[in-house]
Amino acid sequence: MTFKTKLIAGIAVTAFSLMSSTAFADNILRFGQTATLPNLNPYTLAPAYGPLVNNVFDSLTRYDDDLTPQPRLSESWEFSEDGKTLTMKLRSGVTFHSGRAFTSADVKYSMDYVTNPDNGALISGFAKRIVSLETPDDLTVVMNFETAFPGVFDLLELFYIIDSESASDFSQTAVGTGPFKVTSHSPGTVTAFEKNDGYWNGAPNLDGFEIVVAPNQQAGILSLKSGDLDLMTELGWVDVAPFSRDGDFVTGTTPSGVGYDLSLNLKTPALQNKAVREAIDLSLDRKRIANLLFGPQGKTWCLPYSSNSLAYFEEYDNCEYDLDKAKTVLEGAGVDLPLEIKILTSSEIRTQYTTISEILQADLAKIGINLSIENADAVGYRSTYVDKRDYEIASHAFGRAGKDPSSLLETTVVFRPDGNITSYENAAYTEAVKAGGSTPVLDERRAAYKEVARIFREDRFILPIIPSIFLYVAPTSVSDLQWSADGFVILEDAKITE
């Protein structure tokens, strides 16, 4: 089971043509996005990889609508009484796209790949909670944890099984056990896939699909009307709302688990001052941003998860927008004004990054901070933000906000205590995050996450802004789309009809 389409309206768009290697093919779904897919590594988990991961690869389990794990490559599982061991029985008869049989050795290889720091897997920190992985036979995997691991299925949701024979060259190819095979990859243009007739869960309805890179979001939307694209996701409300009366198209919302944030690099001298960080927080017009990006569905966040999370505490959902107060706080910070600060953004990854930056820029100018915007391409943004960490403020989006809090806090670069993207270090924060993710006792977890919430709002090293709402557009000829808990499209059952 997966998250199903929730229709909200139809839209109309104006024609625009994008080149595609199989233009006008009857049963090829063309997925448009503005972000370039630089390689085919499923563990990169950047926005551009959404249409790749669940269509080329399989995970051991996958959440259903209620966030209950359902069997995929693992047919069944059992925890030990102390919660420190998870034994999984694997599905027999599964093969990789190469024809090689899938076994427990592939699970072991994939876990070793993820935990090797040289491979840069974003789930590596979470995966290290597994202290050993045993393979007593070809169809059994035993995972051992140092402490109970209540968030393990969040890890397994993103633990895509890769092929040991081809994993060294994700630059051009990717071999998984999923419903589609890679046929060609041209970064910045088109990546093409064909159906896997030998898929363990039955061959897909589509003959294949393509990821087509549009020059910008508007061009992609226009291409939907012309028929050169069949699907786009992560659209803004302003793009969707004008087209609500055209019966030839439907739009919908998908789960996202994504939130927007400002990442404040504490290596920046001015941002080491807590009062400066507070002034920036007070200048962040979350309501305006929410309304502009998502209209009436927009919401604001002071903490990095919604009110239904066990880590949410209303008393710490206390951010405010007050420029007068922000100016007073900044003037008392003991810094020379005006401050000159740079913000990193990338319209190529998400146009919302730049929209947020521009709104913040205008408001910070009113309190004595000159914010200059540096707009990088997708590759440059990742290099500057993740690899070099050579930024001052970054407009950013984090994932895994809609699942167990331990997944968010232990794996994302913005929140994990070990190797935090902002260079934030706090022993109390580290201990609270560790405690919250290491006990199955709900009250103890709540107490630990309350301390996390207190530290968030006191130290403000990351400023959550709004949750993302994934809006998508497709012609009415496209049906049976499915979505993972992270908002990644699943095309296993998708159809195109006349």
N, C-alpha and C positions, 0 to 999 in steps of 0.2 A: 504494500500500500504506500501511496505517496500523497503529497498535498495536491488537491485537485484545483482546477481552474475555478475562480470565482468571478463571474462576469459582472461588469459594472456599467458598461456602455459600449456604443459603437463609435467609430471615428472615421472621418474622411481626411485624405491627404492629397497633395498635388504631385503629379508625376515627376520622377527624376530617375535617371538610369545609372545603375552601377554595373560594372563588368563582372561577370561570373563565368567560371569555366563550364558550367552546365546551364546557361541561361535558358529559361523557359522549359526546362525539363519537367515533365508532368509530375513525377513522384520524388523530386529532390527538394527538401525544405531548405531555404536559404535564410540563415540567421544573421541579421545585421547588427554590428556593434562598432563603436568608434575606437575602442581600445585595440591596439595591436597585440597579437598573440606571438611573442618572440620565440617561444619554444613550446614543447608539448609535455612538459613535466607537470604531472597532476598535483604535486606537492607545493607548487608555487602559490596556488590559491589566491591569485590576484583576480580582480573583476573580469579580465579578459578570458580567464580559464573556465568560467561558468558553464558554457555549452560543451566543453570538452570532457570534464571529469567523469560524470555519471553515464556518459554515452560510449566512451571508449573503455572505461575501467569499471570494475565492480568492487564493492566493499563487502566486508563480512556480514554486516547488518545495515539496515536503513530504517530511519524513523518513519512512523506513519503519522496521520493527522494529529494524533494525541501525544506525539513524541514517545511512543512505545516502540522499542526496537523490534524489527521484523527480520526474518531470515533472508539472507542473500547467498553469499558464498558459504556462510555457516548455516547449517540447517537447524542446529540446536545448541544450547549451552547451559552450563550449570556453575554456580558459585560454590566455593567451600563455605563452611559455617562461619568462619572468621572473616569472610569477604576478601581474603588475600590471594585467592586462586580462582581463575576462570578457565574452565575446560570447554572447548568448542569442538563440535563435530562438523566436519566440512562436507560440502556437497560433492558427490561423486559424479563422474561423467562430464566435468567441466573442462574445456580446452581453451588455451590462448588462441589468438588470431593466427598464430603460426602453426597451430595444430597440436602443439605440445600439451600434455595433460597437466592440469592444475593439481598441485599437492600441497601438503603442509610446508614443504621446503620453500615454496614461493611466499608463504606468509612470513616465514623466518627471514628470507631474503629481503622482503619489502620492509620489515621492521628494522633490520640492520641498516638498510638504505636511509630510512627516515631518521634514525638516531645518529647517523654519521654527520657531524657538523659540516663537513666539506660539501654536503649536498644541499644545504640551506632549506630544508623542509620546515615550513612554518608550524607544523604540529610536533616538531622534534621535542620541545620541552615537555609536552603532555605525554608523548610516547615514552619518555624516560621514566615515567611512573611504573612502567613494566620493567622489573629488575631482571627477569629472565623469561625466555620463551622456549618451551620444549616442544618437540615434535615426535611423540612416541610411535606414531605410525603415519602413513601417508594422508590420512583423513582425520587426524586429531592434532589439536593445538592446545597447549597448556600455558596460560599467561600467569605469571606470579608477580604480586605487588608487595612492596615493603609494608604498606598500610592499606586499609580498605580504600577502594577507588570507585566511589559512587558515580563519577562522571565518565566511566570508561566507554560507554556507548556513544558519547560525543566524539571521543577519539576514533572509534571504529567507524563512525559515519563518514569520516574524512580519510580513513586509512585505505587508500586505493591499492589494490594488489597489482604490482608491476612485474614485468617479465625480466628475469635475470639476464637473458641473452641479448636484450636490446636497450636496457636502461642507461647504458653509457652514452647513448646518442639521442637524447630527447630533442636535439636541435632540429631534426628532420622527421623523426618518426616516433611512434608510441605503440606498443603492443600490450593489449590488456585482454580481459576475458569478456568485455562488454558487448552491447548489441551492435556497435558499429566499428569498422576498421578505418584507419587512416590510409588514404590513397595518395595525398600530396599535401605539402605544406609550404606556403610562400608567405613569410612574415610581412604584414602590412597590406596584404591583398586578400588571398583566399586560401582557406584550409578545407580540403575536401575529404569526405568519408563515404564509405559504402556499407551496406547492411552486412551483418555477420549471419549468414545462413545457418551456421552451426551453433548459434547462441543457445545456451542451456535453457533459457526461459522462452524459447521460440523466436524465430526470425522476426525482426521488426516489420511493420507495415510499409515504411518508407524504403525506397531503394537506396537512399542515402541522404546526407545533408551537407551543407557548407557553412562555414563561418566566414562571412564577407565583411571586410573592414570598410566602413563608410568614412568619407573624408571628415564628416561632422554629423552631429545628431540630426540636424534638420535635413541634410541630404538623405540620411537613412529613412526618415519619416516619409519624405517625398517618394522614395523608391518603393515603399509599401504600396502606394497607390498605383504606381506604374506596373506592379507585378514583378519587379526585379528582386524584391525581398518578401519573405513570408512571415517574419517574426522579428520584433525588436523588444528588448526589455529595458528596465531601469530608465524609463522616460519620466520627464517631469510633468506635473499637473498642467502647466501652461501648454505643453505639447498635446496633451490628451483632451483637455476640456472642450476646445472649439469643435471637435469632431464627434460629438456624442450622438448625433442624429443620423449618421450614415449607416444604413443596415448592411453594407458590404463588409464592414469591419467590426471586430469586437475588441474590447480591451478588458483587462482583468488585473487583479492584484495577486501577487505571489508572496509567500513567506520570504523574509529577507534575513532576519537575524543580524542586520547591519545597522550600525549607528555612525553618525558623523561626529568628528571630534576636532579639536585643535590640539596638536601635540606641541608642547613647549620644551625646547631643548635646554636643559639646565646647565649645559656647558656655556651658554650665552650669558655673559656677566649680568646684564640687566635682568634676565629672567631667573637668576639665582635669588633675587629679591622677592620674597613671598608677597609683599605689598604690590609689586608690579604685576604679578600673576593675578592677584585679586582684582586689580583695576581692569585688566583685560577681560576677566570673567564678567565683571559688572557692565562692560561695554558690549557684550555679546547679545545681540537682539535675537534670541532664539525663536520667539513667536513670529517675528517677521520672516525669518528664514523658513520656518515650518510652513507658513501660509503661502510663501512664494513658491516653494518647491512642490508642496503636496496639497495645497488648497485646504478644503475643509477636513481632509483626512490627516493633516499634519499635526504632530505632537512635539512637545519639547522634552528634553532629558537633562537632568542635572547629574544623575547617576547613569551608568552605562547599561541599564536594563530596565524593562518595563515593570509596572507595579505588581504584576503577577509572579515576579521572580522571588525566590526565597531569600535573595540578597538585597531586596528593595526595602528601604525604610523611609517612611514619609517624612520624618523629621529632618532627613538629610537631602530631601528633594527640595532644596531651599535656594536655588539660584535666582537671581533677580537682574533686571535690566534697569540701571540707574546711572546715567552719565554724570549727573551732579555728584553723586557719591563716588563714582569712579575717579573723577577729577580730584576730589578731596583726598582720597586714598593715595593717588599717584603723587600729589603734591607733598604728602607726608612721608613718601617712601625714601627720601634722602638721595634722589638721583637727579642729575642735570636734565632739564627739559629744554626743548623737546627730545624725546628718545627716538632713535632711528633703529627700526627693527624690520627684518625681512620675513615674508611668509612664502613658503614653497607651495605651489599648486600644480595641477595638471588637468587642463580641460580635456586632454586626450583620454585620460582615464575616466574622469567624471566631470561633466560641465558644472556639477554642483560644487565641486571644490573651489572653482573660481568665483562662482556666485557668492558663496559664503565669504571668501576673501575680500571681495569688493564691498560687501555690506560692512564687514568689520573695519576695513580701511577707512571708510567714511566716518564711522563712529569714533574710532581711535583718534582721528585727527582733531576731534572736538575736545579731547581731554589732554592732548599734549604728546601723542605718539604718532610719528610719521611711519606708516606701514607701507613698504614697497613690496609689490607682488612679483614673484619670479615664477613664470608659467613654463614648466618643463614638459617634454614629451614623456610618454609612458616609461620608456627605458631610462631616461635621465632622471625622472622622479624617483623611481625605485633605487637607482644607484645612489642618488643624493640622500634619500631618506633612510633606506634600509642598510645599504652597504657601507657608505661613507659616513652617514649620520652627520652630514655637513649642512645643517639647516638651523634656523633660529626658531621659527614657528612653522608648522606644516598643517595645511588643510588636508584632512585625512578621513578615511572611513575604516572602521574595524568590523570584523565579522564575529560570529558565534555568540551574539548577544541574546539570542532567543532560546538558548539551551541551558544546560547546567552551568551555574556560575563558575565552577572550577575550570570549565573549558575556556571561557573568556579570560579568566584571570591568570591562568597558567600557560596559555599558548599564544595569545596575541602579542605582537611586539609592543603594543602600547601599554599593556597592563601587567605583563608577566614580571615578577620581581627580578628574575635572573636575565640580565641582558636587556633591560627595558630601553626602549627606543629614545627615551628622554634623558637617559643617564640618571634617573631617579633611584636613590638607594635609601632604604628605611627598614631597619631590622624588624620593627613592629609590623610593618606592612607585609614583609616576607613571611613572618610567623602567622599572621592572620590568614593570608592566602593559603598557606600550607595546611593550617588547621581546618579551614572550611572545606578543603578538598580531600581530607584524609580520614573522615569519620562518617559512618552511615547514620549517626544519631542526629536527627533533624534539629533539635534544640541547640546542640553544640555547633552545628553548622551555622545556624542563624546567629548565634552569638559572635562567631568568628567573622561573618560577613557584615555584621553591624560595625565592627571595628574597621573593616575595610572601607565601608561607606563614610565613616567619620574621617578617616585619613584622606580619602578622595577630596572631600569638601574643605578640609583644612589646608592641605598642601597644594591642591590644584595644579598638579603637574600635567594632567590630561584634563581637558575641558570637554565633556560630552555636550553635544548640541541638540541633535534630534535623531529619532530613529528613521531609517529609510523605509519607504514604502515602494516596493518594486511594482511599477505599472508597465504593462506590456500591451502591444498592439499586434494583431494578426488578422488576415482576411478570414471571413466566415468559412472558407474552404478548409481551413486548418482546424483540426479537432483533436481531442484526447491528449492534450499537453498535460504533463505532470511536472511537479516541482519538488525538489528536496527541501529539507528544513532550512537550508541556507539560501533558498531561492534559485538554485541551479536547475536549469531546464533538463527534463528527462524525456527523451524522444522515443523510448522503447515502444510505446503504444500509439504514437502520434500518427495521424492520417492527413492526407490531402485529398479532398474530393472536389469534383466539378460542381 
